[in-house]
Structure formats: structure tokens, C-alpha cells
């Protein structure tokens, strides 16, 4: 099954999605909180976590470079496949990507790319993420996500690029836009794109802003906003820049009503997510409106509730659909325990036992 034919490129998510008489939820938080929730009872009426027990032993961190090495608002770091001892660090607002060579006091940096000219610079807009293709060391393909002005209109774009043969810089040879998603406001643009263990590219999109998702984009199948998307960048459909995986959950739905790229929905500002290296599970931090931050375990086809649900409580019923199942977050905590949740990784090592 394929989505209806349409040229890849710019998608206008501001189309009138109708007024449903529809009765139709960030990780500096680490796994500390995730582990601390072990033993929580899944009950119908749950209250957000109000307190968290201290760990028996504090988590320790090791500096990956000296204080002399400076980065301007670094927002993402990822190792470079095919290179030993090298990572890429993205600068949020300058649009620059740096290669960090080595680790510790002797680490140094060289410029991987400067995409600043095409990247919108704002407190919530900028260069968000970079994902290397699973076979990057052979095909040199990688993907970036950032905000961009297209004919004066703000968009979030997913762009494919190719590294130089030594894998240490962007070659500049290729810049293929997979998606350009129109943004109603400068915030809530989502953060991560990453390849799953299935080889598909997952993209987390926020509700677009500005606050409370007033147009109901998150619950609409006609919008990319508030969604986890899943794209096939290897088996590319004719006339498109990507393919739709055959087992994406909504491929059997009317393509005029549901984008077939959607893998899960109901997110407000899914900033960082990661795959559990052992189980493949998707762990995601979703920034709350005012009251609750959320950590979610996301599975195929799930609706995580925003803006009908926030945390473990109701938020607004405007876009609620009758019979719709809203998946609750694994963990919901109030702001006095921390600011906007980021995301994190499942840790099974022994250096920092909990
Ligand atoms: Ca936005």
C-alpha cells in the first residue's frame, strides 16, 4: 500500500482539518526517573508524581572535552559510524555541525558543516538533530532536521545529505528535502529523528504551537504535527524522496484523511526519544503544557492523547473522539520536580547501578 501520489516537498498542515465534532502529552531527566518509577501501580486514576526518592548512589558524569573547547548552544551529539573516536555536535542556533575528535582533555574540534544560512535562528527554532543512515560508513548518507523559512513561511524540514569520502565533513554534494512541514508558530517543532532497529527513519514532530494546540493538529490524521512519523529512505516510491513502510499503522486509511507516514500520534512537544538497544522500545520525553511532564513508552499506532489528555489527567475535550484509546504516559510529574523534560536512554550498564 502506498499513500496517494503526491509530490514530495512542502506539506501544508494548515489546511482546514474540519471541526470535529470530535468527541475523539524533554531528557536531562535520564533514566533516574524512569528507574524510580519501577513498581508504580497502573491505576485508572493516577496522580502525577509529587516526589522522587534519591538514588542510593549518585550518578557520575565524565567530561568528554575540556572547558577550553567551546560550543554555542550545543543541542545534539552522536557518534560517527565508521570513525573511531569521533562524534558530531550540533549547534542549535548557528546551524553548525562540529566533529569532535577524541575524548577528554585532548579532544579537539573541526567543522563538519555550516548550514546556518538555511536554518532559522530562534529560541525554539534551529538545527535540531542529525541521524546517520544505518549503512553510513558505506553510503555516507545522513539526515538532518531543522527549521527553515520557505517563501517567508516557517517550516520544519527533513533533509538528506551526503558526507565526504573520509566521513569527516558534509560533502555538499547532496541536499534532498524529504519533508517540509508548515509551522503555525515558532515553538513546539519536535526534536529527534533517528533510525530504528527496523532500518526506518523515525521523526518526532511537536504540535506546532503556540499553546494548547488550538486547531487540534495533534489529533488529526491530516496533519504531521504532534506525530511520530516513520519513513523508508531506502525503498523510495517513484516521484517521492522516501517510501512508506508497508506496516505503518494507518496505511489502510483514506489518504485524504490520514497521512500514511504517521506511526503514532498525540504528542505535544516530543523533544528527545531513543530506542532501547536491547528491546527496540521507543522511550520518549514529551513536554507538558503547564502542569505535567511526561515520559512515554511508544508503540506502533498508539495515540498518546494530547491535547485531550495531559499527564494522567484530562486536558480538553474539543478534539476528543468517541471510542478512541488514549495511551497514558509511563511517568507523569509536576513542574516542581523539574522543568521541561528532555528524553533519555535505557541504561543497562553497571557503572551507575541504581
Ligand atoms: Ca512550531
Boltz pocket constraint, residues with backbone or C-beta under 6 A from the ligand:
constraints:
  - pocket:
      binder: B
      contacts: [[A, 183], [A, 184], [A, 185], [A, 186], [A, 187], [A, 188], [A, 189], [A, 207], [A, 208], [A, 209]]
      max_distance: 6.0
